[in-house]
Every structure is written in C-alpha cells, then in structure tokens.
Amino acid sequence: MYRITNVQTNKERVNLHKFHRKCEILNTLINTNKNLGEIKKMQGRLSAWLVKHGLIHRSLGFDYQGIETLQIKPEDWHSIAVILYVYGYNYLRSQCAYDVAPGGLLASVYHLTRIEYGIDQPEEVCIKVFAPRRNPRIPSVFWVWKSADFQERESYDMLGIFYDNHPRLKRILMPESWIGWPLRKDYIAPNFYEIQDAH
C-alpha cells in the first residue's frame, strides 16, 4: 500500500489526503484484478466442463490436497451424480456428513475418484450438498455407487439427513429407539443411558 508520512503544512496535508484517496482507489483496483484472477484459478477442470454443459453448481475452490470442491443443490444432485458416473467418476471413495453450524445447514460430502487402468494419480473431486436443518432431504446415490449404502445410513443415523430412495435407510450405529441425532451441534445428550441386552 502506498503511504507518505512526515507532512509539514496544511496544503501538504490536503494534497496528501487526495493522494491517499487515489492510492486507496488504485489498491482497490489492484485487489479486484487479483480477486478476478483467483476466481478463475478456483474453477477446476470439472467445474469448467459442467459450466460448458449448462449444469448448475458452485465452485468452492480446492482443498489442501488440490482436490476440486463443488457445491450441488439437493434437487440437482441425483442427475449430476449420474452424469459424473458416466463422465468417469466410477468410485465413491467416501461419503460423510457434518453440521455446518448450530441451527444452520447440514452438509453431505462425497469424495469421488476416476479409476482408470494404467493411471497412477486418479482424478478426484469433492462434492458438497447442503440441506436445510428443518427438512434435510438429499437424493440417495446408492443406485449410482453401491458403496454409499452404509455411509449414507451412518449420516442419517448421526445427523438425521434423509436420503430419498435409499433401499434400507435405518439406523446403523444407534438403536432404533434412540431419540435425536448425536452429531448435530445442537444435540442435547441425555443424562442417562439405558443399557439394553447387556450381558
């Protein structure tokens, strides 16, 4: 940032004030151009391909390992999942979920990989699907990637995200009689636990 100090007279102070204002405008323009460049850098190969084909999504940049991260709306997720499978993302490495903030959105995260013969470094992408807390419904991708079965069940069990069209959506860690979703940030743990069928 441009700055001049040690001013002597009022006239110099007025001129300096004008100069500072021009410097602020110049710095804003420089930062704006940097931000535009950063936005272009944030868009990865898959995001550019989705834009080219008119598929709605939001690029969230890259994670610490350089893996492209995209946000997809729940209502678009199933059709885009099928497209990604056809595009070559034939392996669901992991699916998990988290509570963004107390009273806020819930997120379902999918780590997809393109497994191809003879490729040492397979292409990966991370997809985030956010759902409202009051009615967290996301289409299941069980019929696209069978490995989503237990993983989506665990996300349902811990956070209460309902995966529409999942063939066996029921609790997997907690007993069926358990009330609440233990990994939500606003979950209140019971004062006691009833141990059933303990030997």
Secondary structure, DSSP 8 states (H G I E B T S, - for coil): --------SHHHHHHHHHHHHHHHHHHHHHHHHHHHHHHHHH--HHHHHHHHTT---EEEEE-TT--EEEEE-HHHHHHHHHHHHHHT--EEEEEEEEE-STTS-EEEEEEEE---TT-SS--EEEEEEEE-SSS-EEE--TTT-TTHHHHHHHHHHHH--EEET-TT-S-SSS-TT--S-TTSTT----S-----S--
